[in-house]
Amino acid sequence: MKVPQFMPYVDMEEWEAIKSCFEINWITEGPKSKEFNKQICEKVGCKYGVFANNGTLALYLGLRAIGVGPGDEVIVPDFTFIASANAIEMTGAKPIFCDINKDDLQINIESCRSVITKNTKAIMPVHLYGFAANMDDVMSLAKENNLLVIEDAAQALGIKWNGKGCGSFGDVATFSFFADKTITTGEGGFVCTNDEKIYEKLLYLRNQGRINRGSFVHPEIGYNFRMTDIQAAIGLKQLEKFDDIVYRKNNNFKIYSELLKDTEGIEILQPRSEINPFIPFRVVARVTEESSSENIMEYMKEKGIETRTFFYPLHMQPCFKEIMVGQKLKQENSIDSYNRGICLPSFAALKHEEIEYVCNTIKEYLAG
Ligand SMILES: *Cc1c(COP(=O)(O)O)cnc(C)c1O
């Protein structure tokens, strides 16, 4: 049996949706983008939103819109996809890495507090793996220190923390519609905000420094972050499948948790009670030191199962050598999580017998 790490949940319905753009002959940002935008805002619980080309550029756009630039520091967890930090670097600001919680892999508030300086402009909590950062703590820390908040919610569309949507807490928040995210448009990103001024700034930045197309007078400097209606058509179809995707992913998660609950040497990380709905982005497992995640993954690969490691700690990234000059914090939980973490195959179309096969393979390995 071969079990891939991920497969997008698309079929001929998305294909038909693409065709409909050609039938009305509108392929650039247009009526479908408008409708997709409205539905995403509703799902998140935010007032305004704009598209970007992908999640990385959505972060860049969001950071620029709240005024982050050269000389500023932005605090980001040491344990996240590298795009979170690179978007900060792209604005000319400096990413400062703080540690995560061991239990839920989200931003550690005490560690975040300890790296605030007079240059700190913003905090970027990242909602990882279908869990959510503790946004009560993040927002109060930001308020106490007069800092802005940009949520990297690339993996968190539809997830709620204490009844409020991920992406509706910060000054801005961003989403990604890459193929392995909860819904996909192939590539794509979204920035949302509840602040009218920030929204206006986003509009200028994404559309060549003007609010509407068709005019060649540009009050501000801006760029092109537009999407296409072809992508929006796929997105709208994906949103129709949203509840089905959420149900399937949760069901997979439950089966994994049940099958491995008494297995010594490995645990499936569970969401905190404040997270509801929980939408597993990955099924994340942690092994004991003796089990060695590297050896298990090697064994699973031989059996045709595609796993992924956890994120490599950002402070150890070869590309961040210069950014690390002067940063002294020890990110112990980030390192430990990387060493002991495994992402198991998890996607909406995963079958019961495939999960059984994965779990049996793990048990086989752990039994020696
Ligand atoms: C996917 C992802 C991004 C980047 O999104 P792209 O659309 O791939 O550019 C940023 N942050 C996190 C946490 C992600 O998972």
The ligand as an ORCA input file, in Angstrom:
! r2SCAN-3c Opt
* xyz 0 1
  C       1.549     27.701      3.833
  C       1.995     28.634      4.866
  C       2.486     29.904      4.548
  C       2.758     30.358      3.142
  O       1.702     30.243      2.278
  P       1.992     30.054      0.697
  O       0.646     30.206      0.098
  O       2.577     28.703      0.520
  O       2.926     31.143      0.295
  C       2.826     30.757      5.587
  N       2.690     30.385      6.864
  C       2.234     29.173      7.210
  C       2.095     28.819      8.661
  C       1.893     28.249      6.230
  O       1.458     27.033      6.580
*
